[in-house]
Amino acid sequence: MEDALLYHRLQFAFTITFHYLFPQLTMGLAVLIVTMKSLALRRNDEGYHRAARLWIRIFAVNFAMGVVTGIPMEFQFGTNWARFSELTGSVIGQTLALEGMFSFFLESSFIGLMLFGEKKLGPRLHFGSCILVLLGTWLSGFFIIATHAWMQHPVGYEIDTAGRITLTSIGALLSNPWLFWEYAHNMLASIVTSAFVVAGVGAFYLLSGRHVEAGQRFLRIAVPAGLIASVLVAFPTGDQQAGNVARYQPPTLAAMEGLFETQSGAGIVLIGQPNMAQRRIDNPLHIPYILSLITYKRFDAEVRGMDAYPADELPTNVPLLYYSFHTMVGLGTIFIAVMSMAGLWLYRGKLFDAPRLLWVLVAAAPFPYVATTAGWWTAELGRQPWLVYGLLRTADGGSPSVSAGNALFTLIGFVGIYFVLGILFLALVGRIIHAGPERD
C-alpha cells in the first residue's frame, strides 16, 4: 500500500502540474484580450482588433488543452483517492459542482462567440462576449481555489458518526480566511504569466522584423500589466498569504524557510542547502531579523523552528518544499526587476530599439510557468502529511483496492499521452504566432 500511495501521489502531481500550465495562461490572457478589445473600441484602432484576434486563437487552443487535461483529474478522485472522496465529498463536491455549473459553462458557452462571432455580433457585442469569457474564467479559478483553500484550512464542517466530513455552512466555505489572499495571489500570477508570454512574442516580432506594429502593441499592453501584477504578487498578496501560513500552518513556515531551530530575531535565508542529517542550512546567505519582521512585524519576534513540532506534523519532504518556495520567491523578484527595466525603457520610448532587453523578454517568457509550478508545489508539499490539514492524512485518503501496478501503469500512460499533447500544443501555437495577427 505504501508503493500504491506513492504512485497515486506521483500520478496526481504529474497530471495537475501539466494541467495547470494551461489555465494560468487563459486566466491572465482573458484580461489582456479584454484590454486589447477595449483599446480597439476606444481608439477605433483596427490594429488592436487584429492583436486581440491572434490571442483569442491562442486562448482557444489553450482552453481546449486545459479541458482535455483537466477532466482526468476529476476521475482520479474516484480511481486514486476514493477514501478522500468518500470522507470529504460533502464539502469539495459543492465547490467543484459550482465550478462546473456556473463558471465552466459560462466560459465554454461564450468562447465560441468570442472565437467565431465577431462579424455577426459587431464590435461591441463581441467585446461583451470577451468580458463574459473573462468572468467565467475567473469564476472557475475562484471555485477551484475555494476547494484548495478548504483543504489548507478547513472551515464550516462537522464530522458525523461515520467519520465523514460534512459541510455545515457554504458561506463559511466561500469566505474562508485562507481563500481571499490565495485567490488574489494566484490570479495575479496568471496575469504575470500571460504578460511575459505576450511580451515575449512582441519582442520576438520586433527582433525578427516581422509584424513590427503588432509587436509594439503587445509590448505596450504586456509590460505595464506584467510590472503591476509582478509587484502585487509579491506585496500585498504574497506577504499576506505567507501570513496565513504562519497563522494556520506554522510547521510549514519553518520548513519553507529552512528554520531548524526556534529563534528570536530570525533571519531569512536567500541561498543555502538544507542538511537534514545535521539539521542546518549549509552555505547560508541570509539577512538577519527579516523573517521575524515580515512574519510578526517585529525585529525581535520569536519564530518557531522545526524543533518546536513533532516529526509527524512536519512536511514530509522538507528539501523539496524549501527549494520550491525559494524558486518561486527568487523568480518573482527577477520578474519585478525585468518588468521594471522594460517599463522604464518603454516610458522613455527606447524599448523597441533595445535588442538586448528584447532578448531578455523573449528568454524570460517560460519562467513564469516555472514560478507558478513551484508555487503550487510549495502549497501542496507544505500541507503534507495532510490531505485536509489537521483532519485527514494523505496516507488515509487513497484507494485501497487499486494496486501499485495499476497506478504505475496509468501514470506511464499519462506521461506518454501528455507528451504527445504537449508537442501538438506547441506546434499549433507556434503556427498561430508564425502566421501573425495579419492573418484573416
N, C-alpha and C positions, 0 to 999 in steps of 0.2 A: 504493500500500500504506500510505503514511502516513495518508491520509484514512481508509482502511478501519480501520486500527488505532485512530484517534481515535473512530470511530463504535462499534467494538467496546467500547472503554472506556466511552464515554458510555452505551451500552445497558446494560452490566452495572452501571455505577454507578447508573443510574436504577432498574433493577429491584431491585437489592439494597437500595437506600435505601428504596424503597417497601415492599418485603417486610419489612424489619426494624421497621417501625412496629408490626407485629402480634406477632411472638414476644416482644418486650420486655415487652408487656403481659401475655401469657399466662404467661410465666415468673414474673413478680412476682406476678400476680394469683393464681396457684395457691397461693402461700404465704399470702396473705391469706384465701383461701377456706378453707384448712385451719385457719387461726386462728379464723375465724368458726365453723366447724363444731365445733372443739374447745371453744370457749366455750359453744356451744349445748348440747353434751352435758354439760359440767361443771356448768353452772348450770341445766340443764333449761329453757332460755330459748328459746321459740319465735321471739322477735324476731330472734335471731341466725340461726336456721334460715331465716327469710324473707330476711334480709340476704344470706346465702350463696346462696340460690336466685337472687336478682337478678343477682349477679355471676357465677354459673355460666352463666346465659343469655348474658351479655355475653362470658364466656370462650368459649363455644361459637361465637358469631358471629366472634369474633376469631380463634379457631383455624381456622375454615373459610377465612377470608381469608388466613391465613398459609399454608395448604396451597395454595390457588389461586395465590398469587403466588410461592410457593417452587418449585413444580415447573418453571416455565420456566427458572429459573436452572440447574437440573440439565442441561437440554438445551443451554444456552449453552456448557457445557464442550465439547460436540461441535460446535455450529454456529459459535461465535465464537472459541473457544480450543482448537482441535483440536490444535495443536502442543504446547500446555501439557499437555493431557490425555494425549497420546502419551508425553511425556517424564516425567511425574510420576504417571501413573495407578497405578503400583505402590504409591505412598505414599498419595495422597489417596483412592484407591479404598477403602482399608482403613477409614479413619475414616468416610467417607460411607456405606459399607455397614453399619458398626456402628450408625451413627445410624438408618438405615432399619430394620434388622432388630430392634434391641432397643428403643431409646427411642421411635421414632415409632410402632411397632406397640403398645407398651405404652400410650403416651399415647392413641392413637386407639381402642384396644380398650376402655379404661375410661372414656373421656369420655362414651360413650353411657350407661353405668350411672350416671355422675355426673349427667348431664342428665335422664335419664328414669326412673332406677331407685330413687328414694328411697322410694316407697311399698312397692315389692316387697321391697327389701333391708332396710328398717328403718334406724334412725339410725346404729347402729354400723357395719354393713357399708357403708352409704353413705359414712360418714366414711372407711372403708378405701379405697373407690374414689377418693375425693378425694386421699388420700395417694399412691395409685399413679399418678394423673394427674400429681401434683406430681413424683414420682420420674421418670416418663417425660419430662416437660418439661425437668427439669434435666439429665437424661442426654443429651437431644438437644442442649442447649446445650454440654455438655461435649465431645461428639464433633465438633461443628461448630467449636468454638473450638480443639480439638486440631489440626484441619486448618489453621486460620488461623495458629496458633502455629508450626506447622512451616514455613509459608510465610515467616513472620517470622524464624525461627531454625531452619533445617533441622538435624535430628539423625537418627542411626540409618539412614544411607543409604550407598549406594555408586553409582558411575557405571559402567555396563557399557560394553562395546566399541562399542555402537551409540549411545552418548551418553545412554541413558535412565537416569533416577534410580530406583534400585530400593531397596526397604525391606529393611534387614538386621535390625532389632530393633523389634518392636511395643512392647516395654517402654520403649525409649528414646523412641519417638514419644509414648507416653502419660505419660511422666514428663519431658517437655521442660521445662527450667528457665523457658522463656517462658510455659508453659501455666498454671501454678497461679495466678499473680497476675493474668493476663489474664482467666481464668475467674472468679475471685472478684470482680474489678473489674466485669466485665460483668454478672454475676448480681445483684450488689448494686445496680447501676444499674437493672436491671429492677424491683427492689423499689421504688426511688425513683420510677420512672415510675408503677407501679401505685398506690403510696401517694398520690402527688399527684392521680391520677385519682379514686381513691376519696374522698380528702379533698375534692376539688373538687365531686364530686357531693353529698357530705354537706353541704358548705357551701351549695350551691345549694338543697338541700331546706330547710335552715333559713331561708335568706333569702326563699324563696318561700312559707314557711309550710305546705308540703306534705310529708307523710311525715317529720315532725319527729323522731319517735322513731328511725326508721331513719337519718336524717341524723346524729343524735348517736352512734349506734353506729358508723357509718362513720368518724367523726372520732376516736372513742376508739381504734379499731384503726389507722387510717391515719397519724395524726400521730406516735405513738411509733415505728411502723415506718419512716416516712419520715425521722424525725430520726436514728435509729440507722443506717439504710442510707446516708443522705447523708454522715454523718461517716465511716463505714467506706469509702465510695467514695473519699474524699479521702485518708484515712490509716487503715490502712497500705496498702491495695491500690493506690491511685493513685500513692502515693510509691514503692512497690516496682516497679510497672510502669514508672515513669519511670526507675528504676534499671536495669531490663532494657534500656531504650532506650539509656541512657548506656553500658552494658556491651557490648551487641551491635550497636548501630546508632548510633555516635557522630555521624556526619554528620546523622542525623535529629534528634538532640537539638539540635544547633547551629541547624538550620533552624527547628525548633519554637519555640525561644526567641528567634529573630531575632538570634543571636550571630554577627556577621560576622567578628569578629577574636578570636583566642585571647587570653584574659585570665586573670590570677591574681586571685582575689577577685572573680569575675564576679557582676554583679547580675542580678536578674530583672526583666524588663520587664512592667509592669502594663498600660500603654496606650502605643501607638505604632504607626506605619505603616512597614512595611518598604519601603525605597527601594532597589530592585535596581540601578538605574543608578549610584548613588553608594555602594552597599554600606553602608548605615547605617539606623538606625531614626529616622524623623522624629518630632518632638514627643514624645520619650520621657518616660514617668513610670516610674521604676524604683527598686528597693530594692537598694542596694549589698550585695555579698558573699553574697546569699541563694542564688543559683544554685550557687555553689561549695559552700555549706553543705549544701543539700538533695541535691546530686549526689554529692559526695565526703566529706561530713561534716566539712569543714574550711573555715574562712572564707577561707584564703589559697590554696586548691587551684586549680590551673590547669584551666580548661575550654577545650577546643579549639573554636575557631570554624570557620566555613565556609571560612576562608582556609587551613585545615590539610589540606583534602581536594581531590583532583582534581575538576574540574567534572562529570565523568561519573559520580561517585559521590554527588553531592548530589541531594536530591529535586528532581524536575523542575518543581514548582510551589511554590516557597518561600512566596510571599504567601498562597496559599490554605491551605497547611499551617499557617502561623503563625496565621492568623485562626481556623481550625478549632480548633486547640489552645487558643487564648485564649478562644474562645467556650465551649468545654467547661469550662475551669477557672473562668471567670467565673460561668457559670450554676451550677456546682457550689457555689461559695461562697455565692451567693444562696440556693440551696436549703437550705443549713445554717442561714442566718440566718432564713429564713421558717419552717422547721420548728422551730427553737429558740424563736422567738416564740410560735408556735402551741402548742408543748409547754408553755411556761411558763403561757400563759393556760389551757390545758386543766388543768394541775395545780392552778391556783388556782380552777378552776370558773367561769372567766369567758369561755371561748371561745365558748360557744353564744350569748352575748349581746354579742358584739363584731362588729358588722356590717362594720366596715372590714377587720378581719383576715379575716373570712369571704370578703369580696370579693377580697382578695389571694389566698386559696386557690383560689377559682374561676378567677381570671385566670391563676394560675401553672400550672394543670393541663396545658396543652400544652407548656410549656417543657422538661420532661424529654425529650420527643421531640427537640427541637432539640439538647439537650446530648448525647444518645446518638448522634444522627446526626453531630454534629461530632466525637464521639469516634471513631466508625468511620472517618470521613474522615481524621482525624489518623493513624490506624493505616495506612490504605491509601495515602494520599499520602506518608506518611513512608517507606514501603517502596520507593517508586519511586526509580529506574527499574527495579526488580526485580519479577518475579512471585514468584520464590523467592529470598530475599535472598542475594546472592553467588553464585547458581548459574544462574539463568535470568532474562534480561532480558525486560521486558514486550514489547519490540519483536520478540522471537523466539518469542512464545507464541501469536500469533494464528492464524487460519485463512487460509492463503494463497489458497485457492480461493474465498473469499467476498468479493465486491466491495464497494466503499464504498457503492454504490447499494443493494445488498441489505441491508446493515447499517443504513443510514439509513432505509430503508422499514420494516423491522421495529421500529426504535426509535420511529418515529412511531406505528406500530400499538400498541406497548406503552403509549405515553403516552395514547392515546385510550382504550384498554380499561381501563387502571388509573384513569383519571379517572372513568369510569362506576362501577367497582368502589368507588372511594373515596366517591362520593356515596351509593351503595347501603349501604355500611357505616355511614356517619354517620346515614342515615335509620333503619336497623334499630336501632342502639344508642340513638339519640335516642328511638325509640318505646319501647324497654325502660325507659329511665330515666324517661320521662314516665309510663309505667304504674305504676312504683314497685314496691316489694317486697310490697305487699299483694295483688298480682295472684295468682290461684290458679295 
